[in-house]
Amino acid sequence: MTDGEGPEGLRARSEEALGELAQALVDNPVFSGALARALGAGERAASAQRQAIGALNLAASSDVDRLEQRLRSLSSRLEAIEDSLDELSADFASLRRQARGDQGKDAGA
Protein backbone atom coordinates (compact mmCIF):
# COMPACT_ATOMS: atom_id res chain seq x y z
CA MET A 1 0.00 0.00 0.00
CA THR A 2 1.13 3.53 -0.69
CA ASP A 3 0.90 6.48 1.69
CA GLY A 4 -2.43 7.64 0.28
CA GLU A 5 -4.17 4.28 0.61
CA GLY A 6 -5.66 2.41 3.52
CA PRO A 7 -7.14 3.65 6.77
CA GLU A 8 -3.99 5.46 7.94
CA GLY A 9 -3.59 7.39 4.69
CA LEU A 10 -7.28 8.28 4.64
CA ARG A 11 -7.11 9.46 8.24
CA ALA A 12 -4.08 11.64 7.52
CA ARG A 13 -5.72 13.17 4.45
CA SER A 14 -8.95 13.79 6.38
CA GLU A 15 -7.10 15.50 9.23
CA GLU A 16 -5.20 17.64 6.77
CA ALA A 17 -8.40 18.61 4.93
CA LEU A 18 -10.14 19.51 8.20
CA GLY A 19 -7.15 21.58 9.28
CA GLU A 20 -7.16 23.47 5.99
CA LEU A 21 -10.92 24.07 6.24
CA ALA A 22 -10.61 25.36 9.81
CA GLN A 23 -7.76 27.67 8.81
CA ALA A 24 -9.75 28.97 5.83
CA LEU A 25 -12.72 29.70 8.09
CA VAL A 26 -10.56 31.51 10.64
CA ASP A 27 -8.92 33.57 7.88
CA ASN A 28 -12.29 34.50 6.32
CA PRO A 29 -13.34 37.94 7.67
CA VAL A 30 -17.04 37.30 6.92
CA PHE A 31 -17.01 34.06 8.94
CA SER A 32 -14.99 35.66 11.76
CA GLY A 33 -17.41 38.58 11.93
CA ALA A 34 -20.44 36.29 11.92
CA LEU A 35 -18.92 34.15 14.66
CA ALA A 36 -18.15 37.23 16.78
CA ARG A 37 -21.70 38.52 16.33
CA ALA A 38 -23.16 35.12 17.23
CA LEU A 39 -21.07 34.89 20.39
CA GLY A 40 -22.00 38.44 21.32
CA ALA A 41 -25.67 37.70 20.73
CA GLY A 42 -25.42 34.62 22.93
CA GLU A 43 -23.93 36.66 25.77
CA ARG A 44 -26.56 39.37 25.36
CA ALA A 45 -29.30 36.71 25.44
CA ALA A 46 -27.86 35.21 28.62
CA SER A 47 -27.67 38.66 30.19
CA ALA A 48 -31.27 39.41 29.21
CA GLN A 49 -32.33 36.08 30.70
CA ARG A 50 -30.60 36.89 34.00
CA GLN A 51 -32.27 40.32 34.07
CA ALA A 52 -35.70 38.83 33.32
CA ILE A 53 -35.32 36.26 36.08
CA GLY A 54 -34.25 39.03 38.45
CA ALA A 55 -37.18 41.24 37.42
CA LEU A 56 -39.60 38.37 38.08
CA ASN A 57 -37.95 37.89 41.46
CA LEU A 58 -37.17 34.25 40.67
CA ALA A 59 -34.18 32.44 42.05
CA ALA A 60 -31.38 31.62 39.66
CA SER A 61 -29.64 28.24 39.89
CA SER A 62 -26.63 29.89 41.55
CA ASP A 63 -28.97 31.32 44.20
CA VAL A 64 -30.44 27.86 44.81
CA ASP A 65 -26.94 26.38 45.04
CA ARG A 66 -25.90 29.00 47.62
CA LEU A 67 -29.08 28.36 49.62
CA GLU A 68 -28.42 24.62 49.54
CA GLN A 69 -24.88 25.16 50.87
CA ARG A 70 -26.17 27.43 53.63
CA LEU A 71 -28.82 24.87 54.62
CA ARG A 72 -26.18 22.14 54.80
CA SER A 73 -24.03 24.37 56.98
CA LEU A 74 -26.99 25.16 59.24
CA SER A 75 -27.85 21.47 59.48
CA SER A 76 -24.32 20.55 60.57
CA ARG A 77 -24.33 23.38 63.14
CA LEU A 78 -27.66 22.19 64.53
CA GLU A 79 -26.28 18.66 64.81
CA ALA A 80 -23.32 20.00 66.77
CA ILE A 81 -25.68 21.91 69.09
CA GLU A 82 -27.79 18.78 69.59
CA ASP A 83 -24.66 16.81 70.49
CA SER A 84 -23.63 19.50 72.99
CA LEU A 85 -27.12 19.53 74.54
CA ASP A 86 -27.02 15.74 74.87
CA GLU A 87 -23.67 15.99 76.67
CA LEU A 88 -24.95 18.75 78.95
CA SER A 89 -28.07 16.74 79.72
CA ALA A 90 -25.98 13.70 80.62
CA ASP A 91 -23.69 15.85 82.80
CA PHE A 92 -26.70 17.44 84.52
CA ALA A 93 -28.28 14.03 85.18
CA SER A 94 -24.99 12.82 86.64
CA LEU A 95 -24.75 15.86 88.91
CA ARG A 96 -28.36 15.33 90.02
CA ARG A 97 -27.66 11.70 90.92
CA GLN A 98 -24.53 12.78 92.72
CA ALA A 99 -26.43 15.47 94.65
CA ARG A 100 -29.13 12.97 95.64
CA GLY A 101 -26.48 10.56 96.81
CA ASP A 102 -24.86 13.27 98.93
CA GLN A 103 -28.25 14.20 100.44
CA GLY A 104 -28.86 10.57 101.32
CA LYS A 105 -25.53 10.36 103.10
CA ASP A 106 -26.22 13.58 105.02
CA ALA A 107 -29.68 12.34 106.09
CA GLY A 108 -28.26 9.03 107.32
CA ALA A 109 -25.46 10.63 109.33
Buried (B, 14 or more C-beta within 10 A) or exposed (E): EEEEEEEEEEEEEEEEEEEEEEEEEEEEEEEEEEEEEEEEEEEEEEEEEEEEBEEEEEEEEEEEEEEEEEEEEEEEEEEEEEEEEEEEEEEEEEEEEEEEEEEEEEEEE
